[in-house]
Amino acid sequence: MTATETDQVLTRFVAGVRTLVPTVAVWAHGSLALGDFQEGRSDLDLIAIVDGPLDTAHRERLAEFHQLLVDEEPAAAALHCSYLPRTALAEARMDHVTWAHGMILERPVTPVTRRELLDGGLTLHGPPPTGLLPPLVPGQLEEYIRLDLKEYWLPATDRPDLWLQDVWVDLGPLVLARASVTLRDGRLITKGEALTELTALGAPADLVHDIHERRYADPVPISEVERVRRGEQARAFVRRGIRTTLARGTETPEET
């Protein structure tokens, strides 16, 4: 069996990052770990556990390394990695050095990511996630999901311009579907499973088909008129779904 471009990128990344920062472990989460990875389409979502905080020199070396990897390995453009100090493993709200979208930035390793890692993170180097990451506090995952829907995704539905872009049309409904299942059943699902859930939530069939084609096939180009119509359709569905989901969480036992 020949190695895929993804395999080559991961092998080169793990070998390279260990020479730059004191690396305890490297894990994959997201579609790569959940079994729904699409070569050339899915992101490579990684977490590197490092033995202490990273200083400015570390950040600069990491930025140079990531950029070189992107320049020499096209598949590396999809690689995102957060660097989580071993001393901050339990801090779900703390921002950490992260390479994403072609730059060094800072963002937290969220409860969703932590749950993905604990449920079945893919170990690329070092001990597995269950050997280092503490378990989530009861209710922590659900609290984060509700806050994300309320403070990020619901305001985004007030921005029609965003929904003219494929990424928003694809991601918004899938985030809603996955959040709905986690809040209802306490489990995480893949994007592929979320497509089925979208139908159960009453998403328009043509919207579900559009998202499916972009993830698993080759979508047909659409006109600007169709793009506006599709954006409004997705935006309205996500807005309505978020409001329903959040309202459901405020019901008392007598009301359910």
N, C-alpha and C positions, 0 to 999 in steps of 0.2 A: 504494500500500500504506500503510495507516495504521500508526502506531507503536503497539506494544504497551505495556502498563503497564511491563513490564520495560525496554523501550527508553527510556521516559520517565525512569524512575528512574536508569538508568545515565548518561544524558545529564546529568541534573541533578546526580548525585553527582560526576561527573568535573569539571564546571564549578565546583561549590561547593568541593570539597576543594582545588582548586588555589589558591583564594583564602585558604585557612586555613593550609596547610603548604607548604613548598617541595617540590612534587611533581615527580619526575623521570619517572615512568611509572605507569600503572595497568593491571593485567592481570586477566583473569578465568581461573579454573581450574574444576575440578569439572565438573558436567554441562553448564554453559553452554559451556565450551570443548570438551568431549568429544562434543557432539552429542546428548546425551540429556536436555536441559533440558525440563521440563514446566511450562508457564506456570501460575503460581498454586500450584505444589506444590514445585518444586525451590528450593533455596537459591541465592542469588547470592553466589558465593565469589570475593572479590576480594583482590588484593594491590596496595598502593600503595608504590612506591619513593620514599622521601623523602631529601632531601639533608642528612642529619645526624640525630642523636638528637632525640626530641621531649621537651620539658620539660612541666612541670605546666600551664602556660598553653595549650600546644598540645593537651594531653589534654582540658582543659576545653572548649576551642572545638570540638574534634572531637565530644565527647559531646553538646554542644548541637546541633551540626549534624545528627548522625545522628538524634537524637530528633526534631528538627523535620521531618526527611525522613520519618520513620516516621509522624508525626502528619498530614502532608499528602499522603503517597503510600503507600497501604496496601501496595503491593507491596514497599516498602522494609523491611518487617518481616523479610523473608527475606534481607536484605543483610548479609553479614559481610565485614569488611575488616581485614587485618593491615597495619601500617605498618612496612615494612622499611627501615632506614637503608642508604643506599648503601655506607656504610663497613662494613656487616656482612653483605654479600651471601653470603659463604661460611660464615657461622656457622649451621649447621642446628639447633644445640641451644639457641641463645640465644632468650630470650623477647622478644617485641615487642609494642608497643601494638596492641591489637586491639579492634574493636567487634564484639560477638557477643552474641546472646541479650539484647539490650536494654541492654547495659552496656559500659563500658570495662574490659577485663581485659588480661592479658598471656599470650601463648603463642607457641611457636616456629612458624616456617614449615617444616613437616616435609619430609623427603626425598620423601614421596609427592607433596606439593604441588609441590615443586621439579621432580620428574620430569614431572608433568602440564604444568607451565608450559613446560618445555624441549621436550616432545613436541608441544605444540600449544596453548599458552596464547593466549588471545584478547587482543590489544592494544587497549586503549581510549584510551590516551594515551601518547605518548613512544615510545622504542625498544622493540622486541620483547624477550621474555625471553632469547632466545639472544644478544642483544646485550649483556646485563648479567650474567645469572646464570652462575656457573661450573658446569661439568659435575659430576655426582655422582662421588664416589670409588667405584671398584669395590667392590661388596658393601655399600655404605652403605644403599641402599634395602632390601635383604633383611634386614640387621641391624635396621633400624628396624621393619620389619613383624613380625619375630619377637618383638622386645621388646614391641611394642604388644599382640600377641596374648597373650603370657605375663604381662605386668604389668598390663594394663588389662582386656582382654576375658575372660580366663580367671577372674580373681577376680570379675568381674561375674556369672559363671554361678553363683556361690555366693549370689546375692541373688535369690530368687524374686520378691520384690516388684517389682523392676525390670521383669521380663518380663511384668507385667500391663499395661504401657504399649505402645501401638502403636509408638512410636519405637524401642524396644529390639527388638521382634519384627521390625520392618522392617530395622533397621540391622545387628543382630548377624549374621544369616545372610549378608547381602550383603557385610559386611566379611570374613567368613570365605571366601566364594567368591572375592572379588577378591584377597585375600591368597594363596589357594591358587594362582591362575593366575599371579600375579607371581612367587611363589617357584618355581613349576614352569617357567614359560616366559620369565620376565623381562619381561613386558609388562603394561601397565595395561588394564583393561577398564571399561566403563561399568556402571552399576547394572542397566540393561536386559540386557546380556550376562551379568551375574552371575546373573540369574534362571535362565538356561539352564544355567549352571554348577552352580547349586544342585541341579537335577535330576540332573546327572551325579554329584554328590557323594552322592546318595541322600537328599536332603531329602524329607520327606513331601509328597506332591502337594498336599494341602489347605493346607499352610503356604506353599508356593510360590504357589499361587493367591491366597491371602490377601494376600501381599505385593504381588503383581502388581496386584490390584484397587485397593489403596490408592494405588499410584503412577500407574496408568494409567486407572483407571475410578472407579466409585463403589461402595465396599464396602457390603455389607449389615450393619447393626448386629448385634452378637452379645450373647448373654446373659453374665452374670457367670460362670456355670459354664463356658461355652465359652471365655471369656477366660482363666480359670485353666488349662484344658486346653491351649489354644493356647500360653500362656506356658511351661508345662512342656515342651511339645513343642519349642518353639524353643530354650529353654535347654538341654535335653538334646542337641539336634542340634549346637548351637554348641560346647558343652563337649567333646563327643566329637570334633568336627571339629578343634578347636584342638589337642587332645592328639595326634591323629593327625598333623596338620601339623607340630607341633613335634618329635614323635618321628622323623618322616621326615627332618628336618634333622640329626639326630644319627647317622644311619646312616653307616657307613664304606663305601668303594667295594666292599669284599668282601661287604657285607651287602645292597647294592641289586641 
